[in-house]
Amino acid sequence: MNVNTPDDAGGPEREAGHGLDIRRLSADELAKLGVAHIAYVREIVMNGEPAFAIHAADGTPMAIAGEREVAVAAIRQHEMVPVSVH
């Protein structure tokens, strides 16, 4: 996804002086937004025990941790931003 290309070149349009106009993102571009920078933590049950799944912004499973704090620390260690899913 190239966010710097004008709309007539097939990418999202930049408005003068205002940066990227997210209203012009395609569904595919929106799904990829933040994939390399954002990971989310979701509580799950694994083998009858609570655990915390780590997923990329697009939903790709990345890891499982036994504690939420460990999951968040792992995300930060990889220079990503953790978010929680409720």
N, C-alpha and C positions, 0 to 999 in steps of 0.2 A: 504494500500500500504506500503510495507516494502522496503525502499530504500537501506537497508544494506545487502540484500541477494544476493549471487552470481547468475549469469544468469542460471546456471545449477539447481538451486533450484526454478526456476520459477519467479524470480524477475529481475530487471535491474542490469546489471553488473557494478561493480566499477573498474575503471582502476587504476593500481598501482600508488599511490601518486597523483591522479588527481580527486578524488571524483567520483560522480555519472556520468555515461555516458548517457546523456539524449537522445542520438540517439537510445538507446535500450529500451526506455519506450514504453509500449503498448499504444494504443489509450485510453484505459480505465485509465491507470496510468497517462497519460498526462492530461486527463480531470480532474482528481482529484488533480493534482498538485496545491498547493496553496489554496485549497478550504477553509481551516480553517484560512488562513492568509491574503487573498486578497479579496477585495470587489470592485466592480466597480459602478460608478455613470453614469446614462444615463438620458438625458433630455427627458421627455415625456409630453404629454398633457393629463390632467385628468379633466373631467367635464368642458372642454373648457379652462382650465387654465394651464399655464406651471407648471411642477413639476419635481422632480428629483427622479428616481427610484434607489434603492440600491439593487444590486444583488451579491450573492456569486460568486466566480470565475467560478463555474460550471453553472452559469446562474440562480440558484435558487433565486426567488424574496425574499427579506428580509424586505424591508420597503420603504416608500415613504416620501419625505420631500418637503416642499414648496420652499426651497432655497437650492442652491448647497452647500453653506458653512455649512448649518445645516446637510446635508447628509454626507459631509466629516467629520465633527466633530463627528457625530454618529458612523461612521466607526472607527475613531481613538479611541473613547471612549471604543470601544470593542476590542481594541488592534489589529486591523487589518490595513492593508495598503490600502489606497484608490487609485484607478486609474480611469481615465475618459475614456469614450467610445465616440468617435466622429462619 
